[in-house]
């Protein structure tokens, strides 16, 4: 294997170039149909990734929401959602982010670095395996354990919501939010803004969540993928899973007990 790249620098350069291209076309938002504009955003972001990896001579397999590509010998796996929250960004809603992770294997368990950056604010979430997670220059830590009825909980109920499954959680919760951006929801749990994020649709993609899962774990949080605590998943465009992400094991256990009431 070649010399280990400076991944923090490369990830930041990737994000900077993605944001530069995407934000340059934002003025076209009101002159194009939403779906056409979303496609333009995605194409600009993907082009920025390809250009950056090519210039830096990175040896990696790119797994991106907009398409896969191999660079050099493909030694690492880079998982990217250049614009998570595309609909939000296309309509001018918050939040929308870029989410990128790097893995030494084709599985989530091999992810060792991840970055998520907010398009609107520039706030940067970064984690390296075993070294903790940061928001800009501040270390991240999840919120103190709390009971579910007092928790601030994010739920993704769009597209394919399983409302019959979610009913006990909706009924028992006093504080529900839905941001339309999975990566940012995971960062919000990691930083203590949210106590939990729940997505039981079974359609969440590795490209949406890979970086956020590392950031959450390094901040002291807990998650389940498809019902398995700290479960693994292939880093492919086809990979789909259910997700429960919480600030503590106690809260995760309570959520699972509530789900058994269905």
Steps between C-alpha positions, in 0.01 A plus 500: 500500500616852425569764765193569714321811374423796727131420508390795708649739245362306204151480650499874570615573145226276362237686701637843407493418130153346518364804680671737259337339197160449659469847649600655167180368340265587789392825326335282232264349760204724417535478123488118467250227589589340834588157361716649227677719754560203732662313212724799431606512867584130500696518174707798615578330830603173336729684259671670795571161663645349184721803435631508859583129521668513160718800586604347833576164336295319761485121473139425584168356399241776502151396611285805438129559484564635149714209375799277573851541364845350564806719538845346477524158665186556705667436837241683712123535483364856499127526568345832403166670499604832346165659586299334777179696527485578128131585517566737789780675312298519180213666685710717732429303818746406775692276541701366207850354532783318329581164658817301422668205672812292431531129569781247486248226408175478299303500829384766746715337769807604302417872501777697671429862406191702422401861437163676478476870413190719500443691174327790676721555803831335412505319836721194468464166675802271480602172661786255484464150640627485857570875515158644576277736306515876455264779398733763359752533787279356774487135611161336463313314770148362495235623744459345844263201514132594517166327492333468160202714601738787576727445201526721193466247220547528126303263276513453125143445385540596134448286190444155651407557863383190689249686713354186656848413629573855615170557681624412853797733457286784365242454775752497784714789378439860603767647274529381137700664222571411138783675319511324164876441526615175662867594524420819690258316729782264600727798569227654713487186714880495520508862619219466756253714304277193454464200729411256221446462128276220374457379142312171466409531132768253392614728216780698666817478291860451601585818309266697729616358831856364483685810622231585753514155659873538566453852638220382730697203631810709563285751693382224735170419330340167418327373187329195359503402133220258412453422869865423576691720743789662312401277208702483183392574143655484152622833365310484172241715327256210537543459876184587697421477870284602794669728752457588865759748629499618860702690756509201734444126523223559755301709253555247223369223724190703586430566130525128427259422784249752362526346153396163641158650580401521134 
